Amino acid sequence: MNKIRIIGAVLFCIGIAVHFLVDTEDFGFWAGAAMGAGVIMLLIGKIKWP
């Protein structure tokens, strides 16, 4: 696994943990954003700027 995929897995795990452990509505958006970014990084595995 490269560094981008590891970062994606960490972001996904943080998003899931925040979603289930924090009861306030304020962190729901950030948990979803972290999970979405993590899934994208896991699937793509690279960042290439044009």
All heavy atoms as atom14 arrays in JSON, in Angstrom:
{
  "sequence": "MNKIRIIGAVLFCIGIAVHFLVDTEDFGFWAGAAMGAGVIMLLIGKIKWP",
  "atom14_mask": [
    [1, 1, 1, 1, 1, 1, 1, 1, 0, 0, 0, 0, 0, 0],
    [1, 1, 1, 1, 1, 1, 1, 1, 0, 0, 0, 0, 0, 0],
    [1, 1, 1, 1, 1, 1, 1, 1, 1, 0, 0, 0, 0, 0],
    [1, 1, 1, 1, 1, 1, 1, 1, 0, 0, 0, 0, 0, 0],
    [1, 1, 1, 1, 1, 1, 1, 1, 1, 1, 1, 0, 0, 0],
    [1, 1, 1, 1, 1, 1, 1, 1, 0, 0, 0, 0, 0, 0],
    [1, 1, 1, 1, 1, 1, 1, 1, 0, 0, 0, 0, 0, 0],
    [1, 1, 1, 1, 0, 0, 0, 0, 0, 0, 0, 0, 0, 0],
    [1, 1, 1, 1, 1, 0, 0, 0, 0, 0, 0, 0, 0, 0],
    [1, 1, 1, 1, 1, 1, 1, 0, 0, 0, 0, 0, 0, 0],
    [1, 1, 1, 1, 1, 1, 1, 1, 0, 0, 0, 0, 0, 0],
    [1, 1, 1, 1, 1, 1, 1, 1, 1, 1, 1, 0, 0, 0],
    [1, 1, 1, 1, 1, 1, 0, 0, 0, 0, 0, 0, 0, 0],
    [1, 1, 1, 1, 1, 1, 1, 1, 0, 0, 0, 0, 0, 0],
    [1, 1, 1, 1, 0, 0, 0, 0, 0, 0, 0, 0, 0, 0],
    [1, 1, 1, 1, 1, 1, 1, 1, 0, 0, 0, 0, 0, 0],
    [1, 1, 1, 1, 1, 0, 0, 0, 0, 0, 0, 0, 0, 0],
    [1, 1, 1, 1, 1, 1, 1, 0, 0, 0, 0, 0, 0, 0],
    [1, 1, 1, 1, 1, 1, 1, 1, 1, 1, 0, 0, 0, 0],
    [1, 1, 1, 1, 1, 1, 1, 1, 1, 1, 1, 0, 0, 0],
    [1, 1, 1, 1, 1, 1, 1, 1, 0, 0, 0, 0, 0, 0],
    [1, 1, 1, 1, 1, 1, 1, 0, 0, 0, 0, 0, 0, 0],
    [1, 1, 1, 1, 1, 1, 1, 1, 0, 0, 0, 0, 0, 0],
    [1, 1, 1, 1, 1, 1, 1, 0, 0, 0, 0, 0, 0, 0],
    [1, 1, 1, 1, 1, 1, 1, 1, 1, 0, 0, 0, 0, 0],
    [1, 1, 1, 1, 1, 1, 1, 1, 0, 0, 0, 0, 0, 0],
    [1, 1, 1, 1, 1, 1, 1, 1, 1, 1, 1, 0, 0, 0],
    [1, 1, 1, 1, 0, 0, 0, 0, 0, 0, 0, 0, 0, 0],
    [1, 1, 1, 1, 1, 1, 1, 1, 1, 1, 1, 0, 0, 0],
    [1, 1, 1, 1, 1, 1, 1, 1, 1, 1, 1, 1, 1, 1],
    [1, 1, 1, 1, 1, 0, 0, 0, 0, 0, 0, 0, 0, 0],
    [1, 1, 1, 1, 0, 0, 0, 0, 0, 0, 0, 0, 0, 0],
    [1, 1, 1, 1, 1, 0, 0, 0, 0, 0, 0, 0, 0, 0],
    [1, 1, 1, 1, 1, 0, 0, 0, 0, 0, 0, 0, 0, 0],
    [1, 1, 1, 1, 1, 1, 1, 1, 0, 0, 0, 0, 0, 0],
    [1, 1, 1, 1, 0, 0, 0, 0, 0, 0, 0, 0, 0, 0],
    [1, 1, 1, 1, 1, 0, 0, 0, 0, 0, 0, 0, 0, 0],
    [1, 1, 1, 1, 0, 0, 0, 0, 0, 0, 0, 0, 0, 0],
    [1, 1, 1, 1, 1, 1, 1, 0, 0, 0, 0, 0, 0, 0],
    [1, 1, 1, 1, 1, 1, 1, 1, 0, 0, 0, 0, 0, 0],
    [1, 1, 1, 1, 1, 1, 1, 1, 0, 0, 0, 0, 0, 0],
    [1, 1, 1, 1, 1, 1, 1, 1, 0, 0, 0, 0, 0, 0],
    [1, 1, 1, 1, 1, 1, 1, 1, 0, 0, 0, 0, 0, 0],
    [1, 1, 1, 1, 1, 1, 1, 1, 0, 0, 0, 0, 0, 0],
    [1, 1, 1, 1, 0, 0, 0, 0, 0, 0, 0, 0, 0, 0],
    [1, 1, 1, 1, 1, 1, 1, 1, 1, 0, 0, 0, 0, 0],
    [1, 1, 1, 1, 1, 1, 1, 1, 0, 0, 0, 0, 0, 0],
    [1, 1, 1, 1, 1, 1, 1, 1, 1, 0, 0, 0, 0, 0],
    [1, 1, 1, 1, 1, 1, 1, 1, 1, 1, 1, 1, 1, 1],
    [1, 1, 1, 1, 1, 1, 1, 0, 0, 0, 0, 0, 0, 0]
  ],
  "atom14_positions": [
    [[0.84, -1.18, 0.0], [0.0, 0.0, 0.0], [0.89, 1.25, 0.0], [1.87, 1.3, 0.71], [-0.89, 0.03, 1.23], [-1.99, -0.99, 1.22], [-3.03, -0.91, 2.68], [-3.95, 0.56, 2.35], [0.0, 0.0, 0.0], [0.0, 0.0, 0.0], [0.0, 0.0, 0.0], [0.0, 0.0, 0.0], [0.0, 0.0, 0.0], [0.0, 0.0, 0.0]],
    [[0.47, 2.2, -0.77], [1.22, 3.44, -0.77], [0.68, 4.4, 0.29], [-0.3, 4.12, 0.97], [1.23, 4.09, -2.16], [-0.15, 4.36, -2.68], [-1.13, 4.26, -1.96], [-0.24, 4.71, -3.94], [0.0, 0.0, 0.0], [0.0, 0.0, 0.0], [0.0, 0.0, 0.0], [0.0, 0.0, 0.0], [0.0, 0.0, 0.0], [0.0, 0.0, 0.0]],
    [[1.34, 5.54, 0.42], [0.98, 6.49, 1.49], [-0.42, 7.05, 1.32], [-1.12, 7.26, 2.31], [1.99, 7.63, 1.52], [3.34, 7.22, 2.05], [4.24, 8.43, 2.19], [4.86, 8.73, 0.86], [5.88, 9.79, 0.92], [0.0, 0.0, 0.0], [0.0, 0.0, 0.0], [0.0, 0.0, 0.0], [0.0, 0.0, 0.0], [0.0, 0.0, 0.0]],
    [[-0.85, 7.28, 0.1], [-2.17, 7.86, -0.13], [-3.26, 6.88, 0.32], [-4.25, 7.28, 0.94], [-2.35, 8.24, -1.62], [-1.31, 9.26, -2.03], [-3.75, 8.75, -1.88], [-1.37, 10.56, -1.26], [0.0, 0.0, 0.0], [0.0, 0.0, 0.0], [0.0, 0.0, 0.0], [0.0, 0.0, 0.0], [0.0, 0.0, 0.0], [0.0, 0.0, 0.0]],
    [[-3.1, 5.62, 0.04], [-4.1, 4.63, 0.46], [-4.12, 4.47, 1.97], [-5.17, 4.26, 2.57], [-3.84, 3.3, -0.21], [-4.25, 3.34, -1.66], [-4.39, 1.96, -2.25], [-4.97, 2.09, -3.57], [-4.57, 1.39, -4.61], [-3.6, 0.51, -4.47], [-5.15, 1.55, -5.78], [0.0, 0.0, 0.0], [0.0, 0.0, 0.0], [0.0, 0.0, 0.0]],
    [[-2.96, 4.57, 2.61], [-2.92, 4.49, 4.07], [-3.63, 5.7, 4.68], [-4.41, 5.56, 5.63], [-1.46, 4.39, 4.56], [-0.88, 3.04, 4.14], [-1.37, 4.56, 6.08], [0.6, 2.91, 4.37], [0.0, 0.0, 0.0], [0.0, 0.0, 0.0], [0.0, 0.0, 0.0], [0.0, 0.0, 0.0], [0.0, 0.0, 0.0], [0.0, 0.0, 0.0]],
    [[-3.39, 6.88, 4.14], [-4.07, 8.08, 4.62], [-5.57, 7.95, 4.4], [-6.37, 8.34, 5.26], [-3.51, 9.34, 3.92], [-2.07, 9.58, 4.37], [-4.37, 10.56, 4.21], [-1.35, 10.65, 3.56], [0.0, 0.0, 0.0], [0.0, 0.0, 0.0], [0.0, 0.0, 0.0], [0.0, 0.0, 0.0], [0.0, 0.0, 0.0], [0.0, 0.0, 0.0]],
    [[-5.98, 7.39, 3.27], [-7.4, 7.17, 3.0], [-8.03, 6.22, 4.0], [-9.15, 6.46, 4.48], [0.0, 0.0, 0.0], [0.0, 0.0, 0.0], [0.0, 0.0, 0.0], [0.0, 0.0, 0.0], [0.0, 0.0, 0.0], [0.0, 0.0, 0.0], [0.0, 0.0, 0.0], [0.0, 0.0, 0.0], [0.0, 0.0, 0.0], [0.0, 0.0, 0.0]],
    [[-7.33, 5.16, 4.35], [-7.86, 4.21, 5.34], [-7.98, 4.86, 6.71], [-8.97, 4.65, 7.43], [-6.96, 2.98, 5.41], [0.0, 0.0, 0.0], [0.0, 0.0, 0.0], [0.0, 0.0, 0.0], [0.0, 0.0, 0.0], [0.0, 0.0, 0.0], [0.0, 0.0, 0.0], [0.0, 0.0, 0.0], [0.0, 0.0, 0.0], [0.0, 0.0, 0.0]],
    [[-7.01, 5.68, 7.07], [-7.06, 6.38, 8.35], [-8.21, 7.37, 8.38], [-8.96, 7.44, 9.37], [-5.71, 7.07, 8.64], [-5.81, 8.01, 9.82], [-4.62, 6.04, 8.87], [0.0, 0.0, 0.0], [0.0, 0.0, 0.0], [0.0, 0.0, 0.0], [0.0, 0.0, 0.0], [0.0, 0.0, 0.0], [0.0, 0.0, 0.0], [0.0, 0.0, 0.0]],
    [[-8.4, 8.13, 7.31], [-9.51, 9.08, 7.24], [-10.85, 8.36, 7.34], [-11.77, 8.83, 8.02], [-9.46, 9.88, 5.94], [-8.57, 11.1, 5.93], [-8.54, 11.71, 4.53], [-9.04, 12.11, 6.93], [0.0, 0.0, 0.0], [0.0, 0.0, 0.0], [0.0, 0.0, 0.0], [0.0, 0.0, 0.0], [0.0, 0.0, 0.0], [0.0, 0.0, 0.0]],
    [[-10.97, 7.25, 6.66], [-12.21, 6.48, 6.7], [-12.49, 5.98, 8.11], [-13.62, 6.08, 8.6], [-12.14, 5.32, 5.71], [-13.43, 4.56, 5.58], [-14.5, 5.14, 4.93], [-13.56, 3.29, 6.09], [-15.71, 4.46, 4.81], [-14.74, 2.6, 5.97], [-15.82, 3.19, 5.33], [0.0, 0.0, 0.0], [0.0, 0.0, 0.0], [0.0, 0.0, 0.0]],
    [[-11.48, 5.46, 8.78], [-11.66, 4.97, 10.15], [-11.99, 6.1, 11.12], [-12.83, 5.94, 12.0], [-10.4, 4.24, 10.61], [-10.13, 2.69, 9.75], [0.0, 0.0, 0.0], [0.0, 0.0, 0.0], [0.0, 0.0, 0.0], [0.0, 0.0, 0.0], [0.0, 0.0, 0.0], [0.0, 0.0, 0.0], [0.0, 0.0, 0.0], [0.0, 0.0, 0.0]],
    [[-11.35, 7.26, 10.95], [-11.66, 8.41, 11.79], [-13.1, 8.86, 11.56], [-13.82, 9.18, 12.52], [-10.67, 9.55, 11.53], [-9.3, 9.19, 12.1], [-11.16, 10.87, 12.12], [-8.21, 10.17, 11.74], [0.0, 0.0, 0.0], [0.0, 0.0, 0.0], [0.0, 0.0, 0.0], [0.0, 0.0, 0.0], [0.0, 0.0, 0.0], [0.0, 0.0, 0.0]],
    [[-13.53, 8.88, 10.31], [-14.91, 9.26, 10.01], [-15.92, 8.33, 10.64], [-16.94, 8.78, 11.19], [0.0, 0.0, 0.0], [0.0, 0.0, 0.0], [0.0, 0.0, 0.0], [0.0, 0.0, 0.0], [0.0, 0.0, 0.0], [0.0, 0.0, 0.0], [0.0, 0.0, 0.0], [0.0, 0.0, 0.0], [0.0, 0.0, 0.0], [0.0, 0.0, 0.0]],
    [[-15.67, 7.04, 10.58], [-16.58, 6.08, 11.2], [-16.59, 6.24, 12.71], [-17.64, 6.22, 13.35], [-16.2, 4.64, 10.79], [-16.54, 4.42, 9.33], [-16.92, 3.62, 11.66], [-16.12, 3.08, 8.8], [0.0, 0.0, 0.0], [0.0, 0.0, 0.0], [0.0, 0.0, 0.0], [0.0, 0.0, 0.0], [0.0, 0.0, 0.0], [0.0, 0.0, 0.0]],
    [[-15.41, 6.42, 13.31], [-15.33, 6.58, 14.76], [-16.08, 7.83, 15.22], [-16.83, 7.8, 16.2], [-13.87, 6.63, 15.2], [0.0, 0.0, 0.0], [0.0, 0.0, 0.0], [0.0, 0.0, 0.0], [0.0, 0.0, 0.0], [0.0, 0.0, 0.0], [0.0, 0.0, 0.0], [0.0, 0.0, 0.0], [0.0, 0.0, 0.0], [0.0, 0.0, 0.0]],
    [[-15.88, 8.93, 14.51], [-16.56, 10.17, 14.88], [-18.07, 10.02, 14.7], [-18.85, 10.48, 15.53], [-16.01, 11.36, 14.06], [-16.89, 12.59, 14.19], [-14.6, 11.69, 14.48], [0.0, 0.0, 0.0], [0.0, 0.0, 0.0], [0.0, 0.0, 0.0], [0.0, 0.0, 0.0], [0.0, 0.0, 0.0], [0.0, 0.0, 0.0], [0.0, 0.0, 0.0]],
    [[-18.48, 9.34, 13.66], [-19.9, 9.16, 13.4], [-20.59, 8.39, 14.53], [-21.71, 8.71, 14.92], [-20.1, 8.45, 12.07], [-21.52, 8.18, 11.72], [-22.4, 9.19, 11.39], [-22.24, 7.03, 11.68], [-23.58, 8.66, 11.15], [-23.5, 7.35, 11.31], [0.0, 0.0, 0.0], [0.0, 0.0, 0.0], [0.0, 0.0, 0.0], [0.0, 0.0, 0.0]],
    [[-19.93, 7.36, 15.04], [-20.57, 6.53, 16.05], [-20.3, 6.99, 17.48], [-21.08, 6.69, 18.38], [-20.13, 5.07, 15.9], [-20.77, 4.39, 14.74], [-20.03, 3.97, 13.66], [-22.14, 4.19, 14.71], [-20.62, 3.35, 12.58], [-22.75, 3.57, 13.64], [-21.99, 3.15, 12.57], [0.0, 0.0, 0.0], [0.0, 0.0, 0.0], [0.0, 0.0, 0.0]],
    [[-19.21, 7.7, 17.74], [-18.86, 8.06, 19.1], [-19.34, 9.44, 19.53], [-19.51, 9.69, 20.71], [-17.34, 7.97, 19.29], [-16.75, 6.58, 19.14], [-15.24, 6.62, 19.27], [-17.33, 5.63, 20.17], [0.0, 0.0, 0.0], [0.0, 0.0, 0.0], [0.0, 0.0, 0.0], [0.0, 0.0, 0.0], [0.0, 0.0, 0.0], [0.0, 0.0, 0.0]],
    [[-19.55, 10.35, 18.58], [-19.96, 11.7, 18.92], [-21.44, 11.85, 18.62], [-21.9, 11.53, 17.52], [-19.13, 12.74, 18.12], [-19.57, 14.14, 18.45], [-17.65, 12.56, 18.39], [0.0, 0.0, 0.0], [0.0, 0.0, 0.0], [0.0, 0.0, 0.0], [0.0, 0.0, 0.0], [0.0, 0.0, 0.0], [0.0, 0.0, 0.0], [0.0, 0.0, 0.0]],
    [[-22.2, 12.33, 19.59], [-23.65, 12.39, 19.45], [-24.16, 13.72, 18.91], [-25.33, 13.85, 18.62], [-24.33, 12.12, 20.8], [-24.23, 10.66, 21.18], [-24.07, 9.83, 20.28], [-24.32, 10.37, 22.38], [0.0, 0.0, 0.0], [0.0, 0.0, 0.0], [0.0, 0.0, 0.0], [0.0, 0.0, 0.0], [0.0, 0.0, 0.0], [0.0, 0.0, 0.0]],
    [[-23.32, 14.71, 18.78], [-23.8, 16.02, 18.31], [-23.96, 16.01, 16.8], [-23.29, 15.26, 16.09], [-22.84, 17.14, 18.72], [-21.57, 16.9, 18.12], [-22.69, 17.21, 20.21], [0.0, 0.0, 0.0], [0.0, 0.0, 0.0], [0.0, 0.0, 0.0], [0.0, 0.0, 0.0], [0.0, 0.0, 0.0], [0.0, 0.0, 0.0], [0.0, 0.0, 0.0]],
    [[-24.82, 16.86, 16.32], [-25.09, 16.96, 14.89], [-23.99, 17.73, 14.15], [-23.88, 17.64, 12.95], [-26.42, 17.67, 14.66], [-27.62, 16.92, 15.19], [-28.07, 15.86, 14.22], [-27.89, 16.03, 13.01], [-28.6, 14.83, 14.7], [0.0, 0.0, 0.0], [0.0, 0.0, 0.0], [0.0, 0.0, 0.0], [0.0, 0.0, 0.0], [0.0, 0.0, 0.0]],
    [[-23.2, 18.49, 14.89], [-22.19, 19.35, 14.27], [-21.1, 18.54, 13.55], [-20.56, 18.99, 12.54], [-21.54, 20.25, 15.31], [-22.55, 21.17, 15.96], [-23.57, 21.48, 15.3], [-22.33, 21.57, 17.11], [0.0, 0.0, 0.0], [0.0, 0.0, 0.0], [0.0, 0.0, 0.0], [0.0, 0.0, 0.0], [0.0, 0.0, 0.0], [0.0, 0.0, 0.0]],
    [[-20.77, 17.4, 14.06], [-19.68, 16.62, 13.48], [-20.14, 15.66, 12.4], [-19.32, 14.97, 11.8], [-18.95, 15.84, 14.58], [-18.17, 16.71, 15.51], [-18.61, 16.95, 16.79], [-16.99, 17.3, 15.08], [-17.89, 17.76, 17.65], [-16.27, 18.11, 15.93], [-16.72, 18.35, 17.22], [0.0, 0.0, 0.0], [0.0, 0.0, 0.0], [0.0, 0.0, 0.0]],
    [[-21.43, 15.59, 12.12], [-21.94, 14.68, 11.1], [-21.42, 15.0, 9.72], [-21.05, 14.11, 8.96], [0.0, 0.0, 0.0], [0.0, 0.0, 0.0], [0.0, 0.0, 0.0], [0.0, 0.0, 0.0], [0.0, 0.0, 0.0], [0.0, 0.0, 0.0], [0.0, 0.0, 0.0], [0.0, 0.0, 0.0], [0.0, 0.0, 0.0], [0.0, 0.0, 0.0]],
    [[-21.38, 16.28, 9.39], [-20.86, 16.69, 8.07], [-19.39, 16.33, 7.95], [-18.96, 15.8, 6.91], [-21.05, 18.19, 7.88], [-20.37, 18.71, 6.65], [-20.93, 18.5, 5.4], [-19.17, 19.41, 6.73], [-20.3, 18.96, 4.26], [-18.55, 19.88, 5.61], [-19.11, 19.66, 4.36], [0.0, 0.0, 0.0], [0.0, 0.0, 0.0], [0.0, 0.0, 0.0]],
    [[-18.61, 16.63, 8.98], [-17.17, 16.37, 8.91], [-16.86, 14.88, 8.9], [-15.91, 14.44, 8.26], [-16.46, 17.09, 10.04], [-16.59, 18.56, 9.91], [-17.33, 19.38, 10.71], [-16.05, 19.39, 8.88], [-17.26, 20.67, 10.25], [-16.48, 20.71, 9.12], [-15.25, 19.16, 7.77], [-16.13, 21.77, 8.31], [-14.89, 20.22, 6.96], [-15.33, 21.5, 7.23]],
    [[-17.66, 14.1, 9.6], [-17.48, 12.66, 9.58], [-17.77, 12.12, 8.18], [-17.03, 11.28, 7.65], [-18.38, 11.98, 10.6], [0.0, 0.0, 0.0], [0.0, 0.0, 0.0], [0.0, 0.0, 0.0], [0.0, 0.0, 0.0], [0.0, 0.0, 0.0], [0.0, 0.0, 0.0], [0.0, 0.0, 0.0], [0.0, 0.0, 0.0], [0.0, 0.0, 0.0]],
    [[-18.84, 12.62, 7.55], [-19.16, 12.19, 6.19], [-18.11, 12.63, 5.19], [-17.76, 11.88, 4.27], [0.0, 0.0, 0.0], [0.0, 0.0, 0.0], [0.0, 0.0, 0.0], [0.0, 0.0, 0.0], [0.0, 0.0, 0.0], [0.0, 0.0, 0.0], [0.0, 0.0, 0.0], [0.0, 0.0, 0.0], [0.0, 0.0, 0.0], [0.0, 0.0, 0.0]],
    [[-17.58, 13.83, 5.36], [-16.53, 14.31, 4.47], [-15.26, 13.48, 4.62], [-14.59, 13.15, 3.63], [-16.23, 15.78, 4.74], [0.0, 0.0, 0.0], [0.0, 0.0, 0.0], [0.0, 0.0, 0.0], [0.0, 0.0, 0.0], [0.0, 0.0, 0.0], [0.0, 0.0, 0.0], [0.0, 0.0, 0.0], [0.0, 0.0, 0.0], [0.0, 0.0, 0.0]],
    [[-14.92, 13.13, 5.85], [-13.73, 12.3, 6.08], [-13.91, 10.91, 5.49], [-12.98, 10.37, 4.87], [-13.43, 12.21, 7.58], [0.0, 0.0, 0.0], [0.0, 0.0, 0.0], [0.0, 0.0, 0.0], [0.0, 0.0, 0.0], [0.0, 0.0, 0.0], [0.0, 0.0, 0.0], [0.0, 0.0, 0.0], [0.0, 0.0, 0.0], [0.0, 0.0, 0.0]],
    [[-15.11, 10.34, 5.65], [-15.35, 9.02, 5.07], [-15.33, 9.06, 3.55], [-14.77, 8.17, 2.91], [-16.69, 8.45, 5.57], [-16.65, 8.01, 7.0], [-18.12, 7.12, 7.52], [-19.29, 8.45, 7.67], [0.0, 0.0, 0.0], [0.0, 0.0, 0.0], [0.0, 0.0, 0.0], [0.0, 0.0, 0.0], [0.0, 0.0, 0.0], [0.0, 0.0, 0.0]],
    [[-15.91, 10.1, 2.97], [-15.91, 10.23, 1.51], [-14.52, 10.41, 0.95], [-14.14, 9.76, -0.04], [0.0, 0.0, 0.0], [0.0, 0.0, 0.0], [0.0, 0.0, 0.0], [0.0, 0.0, 0.0], [0.0, 0.0, 0.0], [0.0, 0.0, 0.0], [0.0, 0.0, 0.0], [0.0, 0.0, 0.0], [0.0, 0.0, 0.0], [0.0, 0.0, 0.0]],
    [[-13.73, 11.26, 1.58], [-12.35, 11.47, 1.13], [-11.52, 10.2, 1.31], [-10.7, 9.85, 0.46], [-11.72, 12.63, 1.89], [0.0, 0.0, 0.0], [0.0, 0.0, 0.0], [0.0, 0.0, 0.0], [0.0, 0.0, 0.0], [0.0, 0.0, 0.0], [0.0, 0.0, 0.0], [0.0, 0.0, 0.0], [0.0, 0.0, 0.0], [0.0, 0.0, 0.0]],
    [[-11.77, 9.49, 2.4], [-11.04, 8.24, 2.64], [-11.35, 7.19, 1.6], [-10.46, 6.5, 1.11], [0.0, 0.0, 0.0], [0.0, 0.0, 0.0], [0.0, 0.0, 0.0], [0.0, 0.0, 0.0], [0.0, 0.0, 0.0], [0.0, 0.0, 0.0], [0.0, 0.0, 0.0], [0.0, 0.0, 0.0], [0.0, 0.0, 0.0], [0.0, 0.0, 0.0]],
    [[-12.62, 7.05, 1.23], [-13.0, 6.07, 0.22], [-12.4, 6.43, -1.14], [-11.89, 5.57, -1.86], [-14.55, 5.95, 0.13], [-14.98, 5.19, -1.1], [-15.08, 5.29, 1.36], [0.0, 0.0, 0.0], [0.0, 0.0, 0.0], [0.0, 0.0, 0.0], [0.0, 0.0, 0.0], [0.0, 0.0, 0.0], [0.0, 0.0, 0.0], [0.0, 0.0, 0.0]],
    [[-12.44, 7.71, -1.48], [-11.86, 8.14, -2.76], [-10.37, 7.86, -2.79], [-9.84, 7.34, -3.78], [-12.17, 9.63, -3.0], [-13.65, 9.8, -3.3], [-11.33, 10.17, -4.15], [-14.1, 11.23, -3.35], [0.0, 0.0, 0.0], [0.0, 0.0, 0.0], [0.0, 0.0, 0.0], [0.0, 0.0, 0.0], [0.0, 0.0, 0.0], [0.0, 0.0, 0.0]],
    [[-9.67, 8.16, -1.69], [-8.23, 7.9, -1.65], [-7.92, 6.41, -1.68], [-6.93, 5.99, -2.27], [-7.61, 8.54, -0.42], [-7.49, 10.02, -0.5], [-6.69, 10.64, 0.98], [-6.63, 12.37, 0.62], [0.0, 0.0, 0.0], [0.0, 0.0, 0.0], [0.0, 0.0, 0.0], [0.0, 0.0, 0.0], [0.0, 0.0, 0.0], [0.0, 0.0, 0.0]],
    [[-8.77, 5.6, -1.04], [-8.56, 4.16, -1.07], [-8.74, 3.6, -2.48], [-8.0, 2.71, -2.91], [-9.53, 3.46, -0.12], [-9.12, 3.39, 1.34], [-10.28, 2.87, 2.18], [-7.91, 2.52, 1.52], [0.0, 0.0, 0.0], [0.0, 0.0, 0.0], [0.0, 0.0, 0.0], [0.0, 0.0, 0.0], [0.0, 0.0, 0.0], [0.0, 0.0, 0.0]],
    [[-9.73, 4.1, -3.2], [-10.0, 3.57, -4.53], [-8.99, 4.06, -5.57], [-8.53, 3.28, -6.4], [-11.42, 3.96, -4.97], [-12.55, 3.31, -4.2], [-13.88, 3.84, -4.69], [-12.5, 1.8, -4.35], [0.0, 0.0, 0.0], [0.0, 0.0, 0.0], [0.0, 0.0, 0.0], [0.0, 0.0, 0.0], [0.0, 0.0, 0.0], [0.0, 0.0, 0.0]],
    [[-8.67, 5.34, -5.51], [-7.77, 5.89, -6.53], [-6.32, 5.56, -6.22], [-5.58, 5.08, -7.07], [-7.99, 7.4, -6.67], [-9.38, 7.66, -7.22], [-6.94, 8.01, -7.56], [-9.77, 9.12, -7.27], [0.0, 0.0, 0.0], [0.0, 0.0, 0.0], [0.0, 0.0, 0.0], [0.0, 0.0, 0.0], [0.0, 0.0, 0.0], [0.0, 0.0, 0.0]],
    [[-5.88, 5.84, -5.01], [-4.55, 5.47, -4.58], [-3.44, 6.38, -5.07], [-2.28, 6.11, -4.83], [0.0, 0.0, 0.0], [0.0, 0.0, 0.0], [0.0, 0.0, 0.0], [0.0, 0.0, 0.0], [0.0, 0.0, 0.0], [0.0, 0.0, 0.0], [0.0, 0.0, 0.0], [0.0, 0.0, 0.0], [0.0, 0.0, 0.0], [0.0, 0.0, 0.0]],
    [[-3.76, 7.45, -5.73], [-2.72, 8.37, -6.18], [-3.33, 9.75, -6.35], [-4.53, 9.9, -6.55], [-2.1, 7.93, -7.48], [-3.06, 7.85, -8.65], [-2.38, 7.34, -9.88], [-3.42, 7.12, -10.97], [-2.84, 6.58, -12.16], [0.0, 0.0, 0.0], [0.0, 0.0, 0.0], [0.0, 0.0, 0.0], [0.0, 0.0, 0.0], [0.0, 0.0, 0.0]],
    [[-2.5, 10.74, -6.23], [-2.92, 12.12, -6.46], [-2.04, 12.66, -7.57], [-0.82, 12.7, -7.45], [-2.78, 12.98, -5.19], [-3.71, 12.48, -4.09], [-3.06, 14.43, -5.49], [-3.57, 13.2, -2.79], [0.0, 0.0, 0.0], [0.0, 0.0, 0.0], [0.0, 0.0, 0.0], [0.0, 0.0, 0.0], [0.0, 0.0, 0.0], [0.0, 0.0, 0.0]],
    [[-2.66, 13.02, -8.66], [-1.91, 13.55, -9.8], [-2.55, 14.86, -10.21], [-3.72, 14.91, -10.56], [-1.93, 12.56, -10.95], [-1.06, 12.98, -12.13], [-1.15, 11.99, -13.24], [-0.06, 10.96, -13.03], [0.1, 10.08, -14.18], [0.0, 0.0, 0.0], [0.0, 0.0, 0.0], [0.0, 0.0, 0.0], [0.0, 0.0, 0.0], [0.0, 0.0, 0.0]],
    [[-1.78, 15.93, -10.16], [-2.27, 17.23, -10.58], [-1.93, 17.45, -12.04], [-0.84, 17.11, -12.49], [-1.62, 18.32, -9.74], [-1.91, 18.19, -8.28], [-1.08, 17.75, -7.31], [-3.14, 18.47, -7.62], [-1.71, 17.73, -6.1], [-2.97, 18.19, -6.27], [-4.37, 18.96, -8.06], [-3.99, 18.36, -5.34], [-5.37, 19.14, -7.13], [-5.18, 18.84, -5.79]],
    [[-2.86, 18.0, -12.8], [-2.57, 18.23, -14.23], [-1.56, 19.32, -14.47], [-1.34, 20.18, -13.68], [-3.93, 18.63, -14.82], [-4.75, 19.07, -13.66], [-4.2, 18.42, -12.45], [0.0, 0.0, 0.0], [0.0, 0.0, 0.0], [0.0, 0.0, 0.0], [0.0, 0.0, 0.0], [0.0, 0.0, 0.0], [0.0, 0.0, 0.0], [0.0, 0.0, 0.0]]
  ]
}
